[in-house]
Amino acid sequence: MTTVPDTLALPTVTAECLSGEGHNCGATCGPLHTPDELTRWIAEHCAATGHQDYEQTVRSALRAEPGAWQ
């Protein structure tokens, strides 16, 4: 058995703002499908708040392909 990316499913990305005074802001975006969309959201949030620290989560679909277990 092996796993391969599912080329028919778009990967998604989300981000959460980790900045803030005394606690994380917690603002989130997504799911988005391109790095440009993510960068745009971060730029807009940063411009509005001055926050500079973010956590990114990437999700992608996998497909199991039969074969010998190694």
CYANA upper distance limits for C-alpha pairs under 8 A (distance plus 0.5 A):
  1 MET  CA     64 ALA  CA      7.09
  1 MET  CA     65 GLU  CA      6.07
  1 MET  CA     66 PRO  CA      5.17
  1 MET  CA     67 GLY  CA      4.93
  1 MET  CA     68 ALA  CA      6.08
  1 MET  CA     69 TRP  CA      5.69
  1 MET  CA     70 GLN  CA      8.35
  2 THR  CA     64 ALA  CA      6.27
  2 THR  CA     65 GLU  CA      5.78
  2 THR  CA     66 PRO  CA      7.21
  2 THR  CA     67 GLY  CA      7.29
  2 THR  CA     69 TRP  CA      8.21
  3 THR  CA     62 LEU  CA      6.62
  3 THR  CA     63 ARG  CA      5.95
  3 THR  CA     64 ALA  CA      5.02
  3 THR  CA     65 GLU  CA      6.44
  4 VAL  CA     62 LEU  CA      5.99
  4 VAL  CA     63 ARG  CA      5.86
  4 VAL  CA     64 ALA  CA      7.08
  4 VAL  CA     65 GLU  CA      7.85
  5 PRO  CA     60 SER  CA      7.78
  5 PRO  CA     61 ALA  CA      6.59
  5 PRO  CA     62 LEU  CA      4.97
  5 PRO  CA     63 ARG  CA      6.59
  6 ASP  CA     60 SER  CA      8.30
  6 ASP  CA     61 ALA  CA      5.94
  6 ASP  CA     62 LEU  CA      5.51
  6 ASP  CA     63 ARG  CA      6.06
  9 ALA  CA     60 SER  CA      7.96
  9 ALA  CA     61 ALA  CA      6.79
 10 LEU  CA     33 HIS  CA      7.23
 10 LEU  CA     60 SER  CA      7.51
 10 LEU  CA     61 ALA  CA      8.32
 11 PRO  CA     33 HIS  CA      6.68
 11 PRO  CA     58 VAL  CA      7.59
 11 PRO  CA     59 ARG  CA      6.17
 11 PRO  CA     60 SER  CA      4.92
 11 PRO  CA     61 ALA  CA      7.46
 12 THR  CA     30 GLY  CA      8.28
 12 THR  CA     31 PRO  CA      6.07
 12 THR  CA     32 LEU  CA      5.89
 12 THR  CA     33 HIS  CA      5.37
 12 THR  CA     34 THR  CA      8.20
 12 THR  CA     58 VAL  CA      6.34
 12 THR  CA     59 ARG  CA      5.76
 12 THR  CA     60 SER  CA      6.97
 13 VAL  CA     30 GLY  CA      6.87
 13 VAL  CA     31 PRO  CA      5.93
 13 VAL  CA     32 LEU  CA      5.71
 13 VAL  CA     33 HIS  CA      6.73
 13 VAL  CA     34 THR  CA      8.18
 13 VAL  CA     38 LEU  CA      7.99
 13 VAL  CA     56 GLN  CA      7.39
 13 VAL  CA     57 THR  CA      6.09
 13 VAL  CA     58 VAL  CA      4.97
 13 VAL  CA     59 ARG  CA      6.75
 14 THR  CA     28 THR  CA      7.60
 14 THR  CA     29 CYS  CA      6.05
 14 THR  CA     30 GLY  CA      5.03
 14 THR  CA     31 PRO  CA      5.60
 14 THR  CA     32 LEU  CA      6.84
 14 THR  CA     38 LEU  CA      8.07
 14 THR  CA     56 GLN  CA      6.30
 14 THR  CA     57 THR  CA      5.79
 14 THR  CA     58 VAL  CA      7.15
 15 ALA  CA     28 THR  CA      6.04
 15 ALA  CA     29 CYS  CA      6.01
 15 ALA  CA     30 GLY  CA      7.36
 15 ALA  CA     38 LEU  CA      8.02
 15 ALA  CA     54 TYR  CA      6.90
 15 ALA  CA     55 GLU  CA      5.94
 15 ALA  CA     56 GLN  CA      4.95
 15 ALA  CA     57 THR  CA      6.72
 16 GLU  CA     26 GLY  CA      6.33
 16 GLU  CA     27 ALA  CA      6.11
 16 GLU  CA     28 THR  CA      4.87
 16 GLU  CA     29 CYS  CA      7.25
 16 GLU  CA     54 TYR  CA      5.99
 16 GLU  CA     55 GLU  CA      5.78
 16 GLU  CA     56 GLN  CA      7.20
 17 CYS  CA     24 ASN  CA      7.34
 17 CYS  CA     25 CYS  CA      6.20
 17 CYS  CA     26 GLY  CA      5.73
 17 CYS  CA     27 ALA  CA      5.80
 17 CYS  CA     28 THR  CA      6.92
 17 CYS  CA     51 HIS  CA      7.81
 17 CYS  CA     52 GLN  CA      8.32
 17 CYS  CA     53 ASP  CA      6.55
 17 CYS  CA     54 TYR  CA      5.00
 17 CYS  CA     55 GLU  CA      7.08
 18 LEU  CA     24 ASN  CA      5.18
 18 LEU  CA     25 CYS  CA      6.35
 18 LEU  CA     26 GLY  CA      6.78
 18 LEU  CA     51 HIS  CA      8.46
 18 LEU  CA     53 ASP  CA      5.71
 18 LEU  CA     54 TYR  CA      5.64
 18 LEU  CA     55 GLU  CA      7.27
 19 SER  CA     23 HIS  CA      7.86
 19 SER  CA     24 ASN  CA      5.66
 19 SER  CA     25 CYS  CA      6.06
 19 SER  CA     51 HIS  CA      5.79
 19 SER  CA     52 GLN  CA      6.88
 19 SER  CA     53 ASP  CA      5.77
 19 SER  CA     54 TYR  CA      7.76
 20 GLY  CA     24 ASN  CA      5.54
 20 GLY  CA     25 CYS  CA      5.54
 20 GLY  CA     51 HIS  CA      7.34
 29 CYS  CA     38 LEU  CA      8.40
 29 CYS  CA     41 TRP  CA      7.63
 30 GLY  CA     38 LEU  CA      8.49
 32 LEU  CA     37 GLU  CA      6.89
 32 LEU  CA     38 LEU  CA      7.15
 33 HIS  CA     37 GLU  CA      7.60
 34 THR  CA     38 LEU  CA      7.14
 35 PRO  CA     39 THR  CA      6.60
 36 ASP  CA     40 ARG  CA      6.52
 37 GLU  CA     41 TRP  CA      6.81
 38 LEU  CA     42 ILE  CA      6.74
 39 THR  CA     43 ALA  CA      6.48
 40 ARG  CA     44 GLU  CA      6.63
 41 TRP  CA     45 HIS  CA      6.59
 42 ILE  CA     46 CYS  CA      6.37
 43 ALA  CA     47 ALA  CA      6.50
 44 GLU  CA     48 ALA  CA      6.69
 45 HIS  CA     49 THR  CA      6.50
 45 HIS  CA     50 GLY  CA      8.05
 45 HIS  CA     51 HIS  CA      7.68
 46 CYS  CA     50 GLY  CA      5.15
 46 CYS  CA     51 HIS  CA      5.41
 46 CYS  CA     52 GLN  CA      6.65
 47 ALA  CA     51 HIS  CA      8.42
